[in-house]
Amino acid sequence: MEKWTVCLFGMIVLLVVFIWSQIFAANTLSRWVLEPFIAPSSVLDVGSNSGYRQAAAQFSAAINQSADPCDDFFQFSCGKWVANNQIPSDLTSYGHLYELREKVLKVMNQLYEDSTPSSSNAINKLKHIFHSCMDIDALNNRKSLDFLEAVKNFGYWPVVHGNKWSLEDFDLTDLLTNIAPRATDVFIDISVSQDMKNVTRRLLHFDQGSLGLDSSAREYYLNKTRYAKQIKAYEKYINAIIQLFAEDVASGRTHEQIAADVRELLEFETEFAKILTPDEDRRNYSKLYNLRKLSDLDKLFPMINWDKYFRSLMPSEMHNYLNSNPDIIVKDIEFFERLLMLLQKTDKRIITNYILLRYTLSWTNQFDERFDNIHQEFLKDFIGRSAMSPRWKECQSESESRMIYASGAMYVRKYFNKEDRQAALKMIEDLRDAFRNMVLENDWMEEQTQQYALEKANNMASLIGFPDFLYNDTGLDDYYRKLVFEPSDNFPAIMEKVAIWDQRRAFQRLIEPVDRTEFEESSATVNAFYSAVQNAIMFPAAILQAPFFDRHYPKAINYGAIGAIIGHEITHGFDDKGSQLDKMGNLNNWWDEKTIAKFINRTQCIIDQYSAFEVPEAVGLKVNGILTQGENIADNGGVKEAFRAYRSYVQKLGREEKRLPGFEDYTNDQIFFISYAQVWCGHSKPEALIHQILVNPHSPMKFRVNGVLANQPEFAASFKCPLGSKMNPKKKCSVW
């Protein structure tokens, strides 16, 4: 606790009396915080330690004080930062979140480049992947020959090899089996995850597949007039890479022949896009839970020999599991019916061309520089990226995504202060308390449902920083024991081994016990997560640092930034999707009819509100209020919880915090809201905004500020925004 100077003691007695009189006069804490105490400027105490100075510099670099906070709070809080921070040429969006990711990438690169062998074999394997990826000379020498050799063994690729492909040799099961370690979601997404109605076990899950442009990018294909630029870029890209393959194998295929095949291929992918269920219609988990037996697939999708498929891919010790005809989950029965009809009427040559195109996309960064240049041309038109990322960034991404625990261990051993973990856990408890109070105070829940919501909040696990075994070489190395590289392996060969190891490890988990506290992300990830089936929030170590968190920052800033992020993840357990699962993570309706009706009504308010937000930079598109509702509910609930938690902290402290130097005229409540807004300082290329609106469940950055804070009465009171102003509209939405 910071100390007041002796000369202010007499004044403080009066202040304390005044503050407590205000508390007792209020009916609830939420009413009290609407009118925060503002000390006369003559008695303001200003912080001067390093945390206060660093935070003040951060604010000074971002705030546009010429903007009206009651008109556009994003512009007020972030306008200066946006104006002074161009989007780097190899990115399509940039903001504080991206800035921190770039910082982590740079410090991680130092660790990857360090030639000193690690005491952990796993970390040494991770570095081996990275350095193999960095050997661009080896890739240039091989061109696309490793890929073409694999495709030849699959029975050739019609668009590349022409008449060498034979219809008589076509076998859909064999073809999908061959590509499965690298690409398991071409038509059908096959994964291993927890059974939503019995989270103590894992099952095979079968779902609709994805598209070449993105797993959720069907709108590009369905509206080719509006997105002509993107579709044209995609077609140009496919033509260019296939032309290179044809040249490398000297197949003699002409530009015209390839272009004709590509047009057919894209026409087929458009038909495939049409049968996919859009994401906004996939938010009801009960509709996506269809328990079947593995043998049922023979009737549901007989074009694949499923027994042969899985026996080819699963390790031999798993074959007894197959013999048991295990339970499986088929998420969308009707999709399988539509897929069967589509493939049965499609030329097998076109099917082969499409499958191997999708297999090609799994070879990113494993071809020579010619392909990198073509890929960059495509991304420039598709999402606005003006230059390629440095090779080391791409290789870090490839390495980290394949060995998440090894990369996390390398990061936390060097850079993470374990005291930050304890500070984060303390804040989580504060946020959890705030959420509990919000539940208790609301007037729309029946008592039984209200009490269960409290139980679920109490049972939510907190996974912070890292899994403990990252500091243990024996445990870390054992996890990757079966991943073995040879010194002669080139990068594509390494990627093939990693893909096979990862797939077999996933299958093995079908017969392993479930650990609810499993930390399933790299600790070097700058992000935060909520797992519905674990009922757990997860904060990797890399996000627990400035500008979102610093143990020496004023608490107003920590609660506004990382506190709101914590609240966001907690609220995900009670958004439109998380609310469908119980305190253990099981799909189980714990809502009474009256309360669920009110919950749906409150959620609809958020949907309608965000659906009205237009994004002029993205050719006038509007936010998809249905697709983004879960994230919007979490944003709104998160900042509300964080503000309550902060005011509770101040109440326990018995006085207001010291003011921020250079910003003494701003109350700490105002500093809190500015801190929240600055989490989302940033901007995007127009093409990237279009892509985000079409496929991303998060609203654009501006609306994660203005859309959220316009719903908070405490914000309007803090900045004295007139009722009816843009940041204090008469109609507000609130779920929690």
QUITA-V183749 format. One record per backbone hydrogen bond with DSSP energy under -1.0 kcal/mol. CO is the residue of the C=O (numbers start at 1). NH is the residue of the N-H. Records with the same first field share a line. If there is no record, write none. Layout:
CO = NH + NH
This chain:
5 = 8
6 = 9
8 = 12
9 = 13
10 = 14
11 = 15
12 = 16
13 = 17
14 = 18
15 = 19
16 = 20
17 = 21
18 = 22
19 = 23
20 = 24
21 = 25
23 = 26
28 = 32
29 = 33
32 = 35
40 = 43
45 = 659
49 = 53
50 = 54
51 = 55
52 = 56
53 = 57
54 = 58
55 = 59
56 = 60
57 = 61
59 = 62 + 63
62 = 80 + 81
64 = 67
68 = 71 + 72
70 = 727
72 = 76
73 = 77
74 = 78
75 = 79
76 = 64
78 = 82
79 = 83
80 = 84
88 = 91
89 = 387
92 = 685
94 = 683
95 = 99
96 = 100
97 = 101
98 = 102
99 = 103
100 = 104
101 = 105
102 = 106
103 = 107
104 = 108
105 = 109
106 = 110
107 = 111
108 = 112
109 = 113
120 = 124
121 = 125
122 = 126
123 = 127
124 = 128
125 = 129
126 = 130
127 = 131
128 = 132
129 = 133
130 = 134
134 = 136
135 = 139
136 = 140
137 = 141
138 = 142
139 = 143
142 = 145
144 = 148
145 = 149
146 = 150
147 = 151
148 = 152
149 = 153
151 = 156
152 = 155
157 = 160 + 161
158 = 162
161 = 164
162 = 165
167 = 170
171 = 175
172 = 176
173 = 177
174 = 178
175 = 179
176 = 180
179 = 182 + 183
184 = 190
185 = 210
187 = 209
189 = 207
191 = 205
193 = 203
195 = 198
196 = 587
198 = 201
201 = 195
203 = 193
204 = 329
205 = 191
206 = 331
207 = 189
214 = 217
217 = 220
218 = 222
219 = 223
223 = 227
225 = 228
227 = 231
228 = 232
229 = 233
230 = 234
231 = 235
232 = 236
233 = 237
234 = 238
235 = 239
236 = 240
237 = 241
238 = 242
239 = 243
240 = 244
241 = 245
242 = 246
243 = 247
244 = 248
245 = 249
246 = 251
254 = 258
255 = 259
256 = 260
257 = 261
258 = 262
259 = 263
260 = 264
261 = 265
262 = 266
263 = 267
264 = 268
265 = 269
266 = 270
267 = 271
268 = 272
269 = 273
270 = 274
278 = 281
279 = 282
286 = 289
290 = 330
292 = 328
293 = 296
294 = 297
295 = 298
296 = 300
297 = 301
301 = 304
304 = 306
305 = 309
306 = 310
307 = 311
308 = 312
309 = 313
310 = 314
315 = 318
316 = 319
318 = 322
319 = 323
320 = 324
322 = 325
326 = 294
328 = 292
329 = 206
332 = 336
333 = 337
334 = 338
335 = 339
336 = 340
337 = 341
338 = 342
339 = 343
340 = 344
341 = 345
347 = 351
348 = 352
349 = 353
350 = 354
351 = 355
352 = 356
353 = 357
354 = 358
355 = 359
356 = 360
357 = 361
359 = 362
360 = 363
363 = 366
368 = 371 + 372
369 = 373
370 = 374
371 = 375
372 = 376
373 = 377
374 = 378
375 = 379
376 = 380
377 = 381
378 = 382
379 = 383 + 385
390 = 393 + 394
391 = 395
392 = 396
393 = 397
394 = 398
395 = 399
396 = 400
397 = 401
399 = 403
403 = 407
404 = 408
405 = 409
406 = 410
407 = 411
408 = 412
409 = 413
411 = 415
412 = 416
417 = 420
418 = 422
419 = 423
420 = 424
421 = 425
422 = 426
423 = 427
424 = 428
425 = 429
426 = 430
427 = 431
428 = 432
429 = 433
430 = 434
431 = 435
432 = 436
433 = 437
434 = 438
435 = 439
436 = 440
437 = 441
438 = 442
446 = 450
447 = 451
448 = 452
449 = 453
450 = 454
451 = 455
452 = 456
453 = 457
454 = 458
455 = 459
461 = 537
463 = 539
464 = 466
465 = 541
467 = 470
468 = 471
469 = 472
472 = 476
473 = 477
474 = 478
475 = 479
476 = 480
478 = 481
480 = 483
486 = 489
490 = 494
491 = 495
492 = 496
493 = 497
494 = 498
495 = 499
496 = 500
497 = 501
498 = 502
499 = 503
500 = 504
501 = 505
502 = 506
503 = 507
504 = 508
505 = 509
507 = 510
508 = 511
515 = 518
522 = 525
523 = 542
525 = 527
529 = 538
531 = 535 + 536
535 = 461
536 = 531
537 = 463
538 = 529
539 = 465
540 = 543
541 = 544
543 = 545
545 = 548
548 = 562
550 = 553
554 = 558
555 = 559
556 = 560
557 = 561
558 = 563
561 = 565
562 = 566
563 = 567
564 = 568
565 = 569
566 = 570
567 = 571
568 = 572
570 = 573
571 = 574
572 = 575
575 = 579
577 = 580
578 = 581
580 = 588
582 = 585
586 = 582
592 = 596
593 = 597
594 = 598
595 = 599
596 = 600
597 = 601
598 = 602
599 = 603
600 = 604
601 = 605
602 = 606
603 = 607
604 = 608
605 = 609
606 = 610
607 = 611
610 = 613
613 = 623
615 = 618
618 = 621
621 = 615
623 = 625
624 = 628
628 = 632
629 = 633
630 = 634
631 = 635
632 = 636
633 = 637
634 = 638
635 = 639
636 = 640
637 = 641
638 = 642
639 = 643
640 = 644
641 = 645
642 = 646
643 = 647
644 = 648
645 = 649
646 = 650
647 = 651
648 = 652
649 = 653
650 = 654
659 = 47
660 = 663
663 = 666
667 = 671
668 = 672
669 = 673
670 = 674
671 = 675
672 = 676
673 = 677
674 = 678
676 = 679
677 = 680
681 = 96
683 = 94
685 = 689
686 = 690
687 = 691
688 = 692
689 = 693
690 = 694
691 = 695
692 = 696
700 = 704
702 = 706
705 = 709
706 = 710
708 = 711
709 = 712
712 = 716
713 = 717
714 = 718
715 = 719
716 = 721
722 = 725
725 = 728
728 = 724
